Amino acid sequence: MRTGPRRRKIAAMHTETLIGPSAGDDTTAGMPTICAAFQATAARYPDRLALRLPGEGIEWSWDEYAARVRRAAHTLHALGVRRGDRVALLLRNRPEHLLADLAAVHLGATPFSIYATSAPPQIAYLVRDSGACVLITEAAFEATAAAVAPRCRGLEHVLRMTSGAPELDSVESPAFEFEQSWRAVTPADPVCLVYTSRTTGPPTGAEITHQGVLANLRGTWRTLHVTEGLTAVSFLPLAHLVERLTSHYSAIALAGTVTCCPDAAALALALAETRRTAFGAPPRMWEQQRATREMLPDCHTLPQQTASALDQCSWLHTGDLGRLGVLAGALSTIHARLSRLEQIKRHTILEADVASLPHQPGTRDDQRSRQKLGVTPTDRGTTACQTSLVF
């Protein structure tokens, strides 16, 4: 039995007031929460492909995805996870990661993902700080989880996942009412925790709400004219909100398909074989793409396939508008998109470094500029993310 408090207080970072629904925008009508959006999508497009992991032959339709989330929620409930609890996820970009995340959310619990490169002491700090009662991991991090568990007194269960997540499909909780549980989740409830990096001191946890996520997605869709049927490759860490927004949450609300890429080294192959309509990456990825081409000057096929595949995207995003030259050097076939740089600068910056804003930090004008950009200040007075959008 749990003897300590069920959850540790985390300073909330609410973004729901930044972007409201526009008149006539029915993309998220009847979807006040990610749970409602997920259930609506599964009911409307049961046979459409939702998740895939090509290397292991995993392909889940939305109907199967929803059934698995229901069974996974039963399993977590049987383990003692309740509304308001925190669930730690130490997993790569696999279907099991997204499944565990949604199962927790449907319970009214708050999941958070951990960077796979974190050392055991860093992970232990996050687990203790969040008050997580369950740590869900996989075989690749078994040794790490074994080192973390003894350092976290409030951690009750460590669940190791295998391919397809049979561990989340084996326990029924007779007293658990799944439908009632997810319908009880409110727009103001947290959909996840994001631990922001800090220049000094340990990371700070921030609660991201359901309505905050949906509001930001509406703003993105209005700007980029994203439509239903989005397809994306999930390869960036889900510990960062950008990956959650561009693949996980967008696919849920837009009835999309997510191709999971747990190994970043296989990204070029995943891009070449997947017809995405959206793709996001930090500048480092573009640098690596160019470096690969320069190291292998006689091997042009893969870069050309990657560039051709990216050219099918309705939008791309990189982490720094000043580094668009790297993108051009790595993927020469999409130069035509770079002519829209001025339009990008004027209209499609979602989040930016405070230092790039025209006013001094801390001033009233600076706060107003942040609101226009859709960013929320953390306790350090800086932005939580430093990302720009390119299409």
Buried (B, 14 or more C-beta within 10 A) or exposed (E): EEEEEBBBEBEBBBBBEBBEBEEEEEBBEEBBBBBBBBBBBBEEBBEBBBBBBBBEEBBBBBBBBBBBBBBBBBBBBBBBBBBBBBBBBBBBBBBBBBBBBBBBBBBBBBBBBBBBEBEBEBBBBBBBBBBBBBBBBBEBBEEBBEBBBEBBEBBBBBBBBEBBBEBBBEBEBEEBEBEEBBBBBEBBBBBBBBBBEEEEEEBBBBBBBBBBBBBBBBBBBBBBEBEBEBBBBBBBBBBBBBBBBBBBBBBBBBBBBBBBBBEBEEBBBBBBEBEBBBBBBBBEBBBBBBEBBEEEEEEEEBBBBBBBBBEEBBBBBBBBBEBBEBBBBBBEEBEEBEEEEEEBEEEBBBBBBBEBBEBEEEEEEBBEBBBEBBBBBBEBEBBBBBBBBBB
